[in-house]
Amino acid sequence: MEEYYAGKEALLQALQECETYRIYLEKKKELDQAPEKRRIVNAFRKRNFDFRSSRYTENYNQVLDQLATDMEEIREDRVIDEFLAAELALCRLIQDLFNDIMASIDMDMDFI
């Protein structure tokens, strides 16, 4: 088990030191310096998260189209656009790591 914890710590340190995370932190800091932009981003992220994590079906396409329109609109701002791009890159990095972990172990997931 000691080997696991040492590997885990090394992985966490590597994530914290990688360029993708460094860029994310830079863009987050820049966004945090503009409270109104931070509010806009968080309001959009919350709406998007709520929509995607629900089983919402009423007016599905209309709500999805509105989210896409709103996304285009807020991404016209450079600070917001760069933050959201950095956030997406970090999320994809974490997804990739998770996928690699799941592919490397034999866990009975055939039911999915």
PyMOL commands that set and color helices and strands:
alter all, ss='L'
color gray80, all
select helices_A, chain A and resi 2-17+19-32+35-52+60-74+78-104
alter helices_A, ss='H'
color red, helices_A
deselect
rebuild
show_as cartoon
